[in-house]
């Protein structure tokens, strides 16, 4: 499936990305939203999927670790690994 330059920019500009094909927020799941200590994740009511609202992630990882379907991916910058 080809991606447009806009899609690539959107996926690479935020540290947390959501694979919408795996996200089950439309079925009532709010695990990633509930575990984020900074309240950076929310459910987009128009799509029924989780989304990152801001770019202030602390890379604490509970959203990725606790997601029941593996839809959440946290991209930790190289210098913080």
N, C-alpha and C positions, 0 to 999 in steps of 0.2 A: 504494500500500500504506500504510494508516494506521499511525501509531506511537502507542503508549501513552505517557502522561506519564513512566512509568518508563524506557522506551526512550530518550526524549529526554534525560532527566537523565543516564542512563548514557553516552550519546554525547557530551554536552557537558561532563561533569565531568572527562574525561581529555583531555590534549593529543593523544594518539595514538588514532585510531579505525581499526578494521579492518572493511572491507566483506566480510562473511562469504561473500557470493555470489561474490566474486572471489578470495578466499583459497584457495590450493591446498596448504595445510599438510597436509591429509589425503592428499595425493599425495606427501608426502615433502619438500616445500619448507620450509626453515628459514632463508631468507636474512635476513629481518628480525630474527630472534632472533640470528643469527650476527654481524650488523653492529652491533648496539646496544652501545655501549661501557659502558653502565650496567646491562646485563642486565635491562632493564625489560620486555622482551617474552618471552613463553613460548608454547608450544603447549598449548592446552587439550585434554587427551587425551580428554575426554568428547565434545567437539564436533569435534575434529580441525581446529581453526582457531587462528590466532594470537590472542593476547590481551595486553593491557597489564596487568602485575601491580601496578605502583605509579604514583603521580602525581608523579614526580620527573624528568620529561623535561627535557633540556637543549636541546631543539629543534635538534639537530645534523643531522638530516635524512637520514642514510644509509638508514634503514629505508624511508622514502618513496621516495627516489631509486633504491634498488636492488631494490625489490619488482618481480618480473617481470610481475605482472598489474595493478599499480596499486591493490592492495587497501588499502594503508596510507596514511592521511592524517594529517599533522601540522598541528595548528591552532596557529599561533604567535600568542600574545596581541598585540593591537594595539600596545602600548607597546614590544614587543621587535622589531618589524619595521623 
